[in-house]
Each structure stands twice: as C-alpha cells, then as structure tokens.
Amino acid sequence: MSVVTPLRVDPEEKKVLELIAEALRSIQFGAVEIILHNGQVVQIERKEKIRL
C-alpha cells in the first residue's frame, strides 16, 4: 500500500487552481480553455453555450 502525501502549492498557483475550479463549477454547457506560455497559465477562457 502506498502513502499519498498532500501537494504543496504556493499561493499564486493556488489562486490559478481556484480560478480554474470556479470556471468549471459555473458552466453547464461549453468549454474551459487554459492558455499557457512557457509553462505558466496566462489566460483562462470560458466559452458557454445556452441550450434551449
């Protein structure tokens, strides 16, 4: 059996993860796109569709 240790995340990375989680929670139909530059998140796009 293996032991799982919690990840240590710096405050800036934690904020990015919170923003991504909020984008995912707040969308029903659509897509969340994460844009990276040199391995850093620089933009989060949320494209939402409204289905009738």
Phi and psi in radians as a Rosetta constraint file:
Dihedral C 1 N 2 CA 2 C 2 CIRCULARHARMONIC -1.748 0.35
Dihedral N 2 CA 2 C 2 N 3 CIRCULARHARMONIC 2.705 0.35
Dihedral C 2 N 3 CA 3 C 3 CIRCULARHARMONIC -1.757 0.35
Dihedral N 3 CA 3 C 3 N 4 CIRCULARHARMONIC 2.297 0.35
Dihedral C 3 N 4 CA 4 C 4 CIRCULARHARMONIC -1.739 0.35
Dihedral N 4 CA 4 C 4 N 5 CIRCULARHARMONIC 2.162 0.35
Dihedral C 4 N 5 CA 5 C 5 CIRCULARHARMONIC -1.771 0.35
Dihedral N 5 CA 5 C 5 N 6 CIRCULARHARMONIC 2.479 0.35
Dihedral C 5 N 6 CA 6 C 6 CIRCULARHARMONIC -1.160 0.35
Dihedral N 6 CA 6 C 6 N 7 CIRCULARHARMONIC 2.561 0.35
Dihedral C 6 N 7 CA 7 C 7 CIRCULARHARMONIC -1.289 0.35
Dihedral N 7 CA 7 C 7 N 8 CIRCULARHARMONIC 2.487 0.35
Dihedral C 7 N 8 CA 8 C 8 CIRCULARHARMONIC -1.747 0.35
Dihedral N 8 CA 8 C 8 N 9 CIRCULARHARMONIC 2.073 0.35
Dihedral C 8 N 9 CA 9 C 9 CIRCULARHARMONIC -2.102 0.35
Dihedral N 9 CA 9 C 9 N 10 CIRCULARHARMONIC 2.276 0.35
Dihedral C 9 N 10 CA 10 C 10 CIRCULARHARMONIC -1.265 0.35
Dihedral N 10 CA 10 C 10 N 11 CIRCULARHARMONIC 2.815 0.35
Dihedral C 10 N 11 CA 11 C 11 CIRCULARHARMONIC -0.998 0.35
Dihedral N 11 CA 11 C 11 N 12 CIRCULARHARMONIC -0.631 0.35
Dihedral C 11 N 12 CA 12 C 12 CIRCULARHARMONIC -1.176 0.35
Dihedral N 12 CA 12 C 12 N 13 CIRCULARHARMONIC -0.763 0.35
Dihedral C 12 N 13 CA 13 C 13 CIRCULARHARMONIC -1.132 0.35
Dihedral N 13 CA 13 C 13 N 14 CIRCULARHARMONIC -0.658 0.35
Dihedral C 13 N 14 CA 14 C 14 CIRCULARHARMONIC -1.088 0.35
Dihedral N 14 CA 14 C 14 N 15 CIRCULARHARMONIC -0.719 0.35
Dihedral C 14 N 15 CA 15 C 15 CIRCULARHARMONIC -1.088 0.35
Dihedral N 15 CA 15 C 15 N 16 CIRCULARHARMONIC -0.737 0.35
Dihedral C 15 N 16 CA 16 C 16 CIRCULARHARMONIC -1.087 0.35
Dihedral N 16 CA 16 C 16 N 17 CIRCULARHARMONIC -0.781 0.35
Dihedral C 16 N 17 CA 17 C 17 CIRCULARHARMONIC -1.104 0.35
Dihedral N 17 CA 17 C 17 N 18 CIRCULARHARMONIC -0.670 0.35
Dihedral C 17 N 18 CA 18 C 18 CIRCULARHARMONIC -1.120 0.35
Dihedral N 18 CA 18 C 18 N 19 CIRCULARHARMONIC -0.721 0.35
Dihedral C 18 N 19 CA 19 C 19 CIRCULARHARMONIC -1.125 0.35
Dihedral N 19 CA 19 C 19 N 20 CIRCULARHARMONIC -0.708 0.35
Dihedral C 19 N 20 CA 20 C 20 CIRCULARHARMONIC -1.147 0.35
Dihedral N 20 CA 20 C 20 N 21 CIRCULARHARMONIC -0.774 0.35
Dihedral C 20 N 21 CA 21 C 21 CIRCULARHARMONIC -1.069 0.35
Dihedral N 21 CA 21 C 21 N 22 CIRCULARHARMONIC -0.725 0.35
Dihedral C 21 N 22 CA 22 C 22 CIRCULARHARMONIC -1.140 0.35
Dihedral N 22 CA 22 C 22 N 23 CIRCULARHARMONIC -0.700 0.35
Dihedral C 22 N 23 CA 23 C 23 CIRCULARHARMONIC -1.082 0.35
Dihedral N 23 CA 23 C 23 N 24 CIRCULARHARMONIC -0.690 0.35
Dihedral C 23 N 24 CA 24 C 24 CIRCULARHARMONIC -1.230 0.35
Dihedral N 24 CA 24 C 24 N 25 CIRCULARHARMONIC -0.691 0.35
Dihedral C 24 N 25 CA 25 C 25 CIRCULARHARMONIC -1.169 0.35
Dihedral N 25 CA 25 C 25 N 26 CIRCULARHARMONIC -0.574 0.35
Dihedral C 25 N 26 CA 26 C 26 CIRCULARHARMONIC -1.611 0.35
Dihedral N 26 CA 26 C 26 N 27 CIRCULARHARMONIC 0.149 0.35
Dihedral C 26 N 27 CA 27 C 27 CIRCULARHARMONIC -2.124 0.35
Dihedral N 27 CA 27 C 27 N 28 CIRCULARHARMONIC 2.408 0.35
Dihedral C 27 N 28 CA 28 C 28 CIRCULARHARMONIC -1.774 0.35
Dihedral N 28 CA 28 C 28 N 29 CIRCULARHARMONIC -0.823 0.35
Dihedral C 28 N 29 CA 29 C 29 CIRCULARHARMONIC -2.274 0.35
Dihedral N 29 CA 29 C 29 N 30 CIRCULARHARMONIC 2.228 0.35
Dihedral C 29 N 30 CA 30 C 30 CIRCULARHARMONIC 2.548 0.35
Dihedral N 30 CA 30 C 30 N 31 CIRCULARHARMONIC -2.590 0.35
Dihedral C 30 N 31 CA 31 C 31 CIRCULARHARMONIC -2.568 0.35
Dihedral N 31 CA 31 C 31 N 32 CIRCULARHARMONIC 2.623 0.35
Dihedral C 31 N 32 CA 32 C 32 CIRCULARHARMONIC -2.054 0.35
Dihedral N 32 CA 32 C 32 N 33 CIRCULARHARMONIC 2.148 0.35
Dihedral C 32 N 33 CA 33 C 33 CIRCULARHARMONIC -2.001 0.35
Dihedral N 33 CA 33 C 33 N 34 CIRCULARHARMONIC 2.287 0.35
Dihedral C 33 N 34 CA 34 C 34 CIRCULARHARMONIC -1.914 0.35
Dihedral N 34 CA 34 C 34 N 35 CIRCULARHARMONIC 2.085 0.35
Dihedral C 34 N 35 CA 35 C 35 CIRCULARHARMONIC -1.726 0.35
Dihedral N 35 CA 35 C 35 N 36 CIRCULARHARMONIC 2.238 0.35
Dihedral C 35 N 36 CA 36 C 36 CIRCULARHARMONIC -1.990 0.35
Dihedral N 36 CA 36 C 36 N 37 CIRCULARHARMONIC 2.624 0.35
Dihedral C 36 N 37 CA 37 C 37 CIRCULARHARMONIC -2.438 0.35
Dihedral N 37 CA 37 C 37 N 38 CIRCULARHARMONIC 2.083 0.35
Dihedral C 37 N 38 CA 38 C 38 CIRCULARHARMONIC 0.940 0.35
Dihedral N 38 CA 38 C 38 N 39 CIRCULARHARMONIC 0.694 0.35
Dihedral C 38 N 39 CA 39 C 39 CIRCULARHARMONIC 1.374 0.35
Dihedral N 39 CA 39 C 39 N 40 CIRCULARHARMONIC 0.080 0.35
Dihedral C 39 N 40 CA 40 C 40 CIRCULARHARMONIC -1.935 0.35
Dihedral N 40 CA 40 C 40 N 41 CIRCULARHARMONIC 2.434 0.35
Dihedral C 40 N 41 CA 41 C 41 CIRCULARHARMONIC -1.248 0.35
Dihedral N 41 CA 41 C 41 N 42 CIRCULARHARMONIC 2.154 0.35
Dihedral C 41 N 42 CA 42 C 42 CIRCULARHARMONIC -2.008 0.35
Dihedral N 42 CA 42 C 42 N 43 CIRCULARHARMONIC -0.271 0.35
Dihedral C 42 N 43 CA 43 C 43 CIRCULARHARMONIC -2.785 0.35
Dihedral N 43 CA 43 C 43 N 44 CIRCULARHARMONIC 2.480 0.35
Dihedral C 43 N 44 CA 44 C 44 CIRCULARHARMONIC -2.182 0.35
Dihedral N 44 CA 44 C 44 N 45 CIRCULARHARMONIC 2.116 0.35
Dihedral C 44 N 45 CA 45 C 45 CIRCULARHARMONIC -1.943 0.35
Dihedral N 45 CA 45 C 45 N 46 CIRCULARHARMONIC 2.379 0.35
Dihedral C 45 N 46 CA 46 C 46 CIRCULARHARMONIC -2.061 0.35
Dihedral N 46 CA 46 C 46 N 47 CIRCULARHARMONIC 2.059 0.35
Dihedral C 46 N 47 CA 47 C 47 CIRCULARHARMONIC -1.934 0.35
Dihedral N 47 CA 47 C 47 N 48 CIRCULARHARMONIC 1.936 0.35
Dihedral C 47 N 48 CA 48 C 48 CIRCULARHARMONIC -1.874 0.35
Dihedral N 48 CA 48 C 48 N 49 CIRCULARHARMONIC 2.418 0.35
Dihedral C 48 N 49 CA 49 C 49 CIRCULARHARMONIC -1.900 0.35
Dihedral N 49 CA 49 C 49 N 50 CIRCULARHARMONIC 2.499 0.35
Dihedral C 49 N 50 CA 50 C 50 CIRCULARHARMONIC -1.913 0.35
Dihedral N 50 CA 50 C 50 N 51 CIRCULARHARMONIC 2.027 0.35
Dihedral C 50 N 51 CA 51 C 51 CIRCULARHARMONIC -1.765 0.35
Dihedral N 51 CA 51 C 51 N 52 CIRCULARHARMONIC 2.295 0.35
